[in-house]
Amino acid sequence: MQETPVESPFGGGYLSLLATTGPFALVILGLLLFFSLLSWTIIFRKWLTFRAIEHQSGSFLAMFHKSARLSEVSAACEHFHGTPLSGLFTAAYQELNAQLHALQAKEGTSSSNPGHPVLKEKNVASIQRSLMRASAAELSVLERSMSWLATTASATPFIGLLGTVVGIMSAFQGLGLEKTASIQAVAPGIADALVTTAAGLFAAIPAVIAFNQFVHRIKNIGSQMDDFSSEFINLVERSFT
């Protein structure tokens, strides 16, 4: 018995379904395509950002530990714009200098006291607050566009399902106008309607995976910034108090 050749899904299957898709389904598919392209753009840009952060953070920490003076680290920060640790250091270093200058102006460092002023507890607390503000600002930058990934992951399956429900309703309305009901009569309409669900899942699945991975990386970067902030405060307390 000769077997019937299976039709290629890309040759006459899925592409032929798109050719017979109704206007409402085409609008749904266009909206899902927009979400998919947007999410892939965000995924690619975020991947490049986190890759640069991972590379530059290690280099910045190595330079920070090797430097004998904070001024040397400050001068080198312009070469480490890809890591949020550079922003934290810059904010804390500027606040440290502001506190030292304020104490010098208040106490009046004389030639008999050539050393730098001694920081008090409230001065160290001000530096801690500057580190917290800088850390929050850096995290806000890292979390930018993450809401779009979350929206794509959660909304596109329902958008695709909406197209499927409307398509199935249209298929059964057409079936009601036929004199005889059969699976051959309703199957093409149902298959046409399910295209939008498949497109919704195609847009949502990469967004879900990328969102979870990026959230995990942001948490790790946040922990790294907390560790650096503690290390900087310890350095300030050893050197200026």
HELIX and SHEET records of a PDB file:
HELIX    1   1 PRO A    9  GLY A   13  3                                   5    
HELIX    2   2 TYR A   14  ALA A   19  1                                   6    
HELIX    3   3 PRO A   23  LYS A   66  1                                  44    
HELIX    4   4 LEU A   70  ALA A   76  1                                   7    
HELIX    5   5 CYS A   77  HIS A   79  5                                   3    
HELIX    6   6 PRO A   84  GLU A  107  1                                  24    
HELIX    7   7 GLU A  121  LEU A  142  1                                  22    
HELIX    8   8 MET A  146  LEU A  177  1                                  32    
HELIX    9   9 ILE A  183  PHE A  240  1                                  58    
END                                                                             
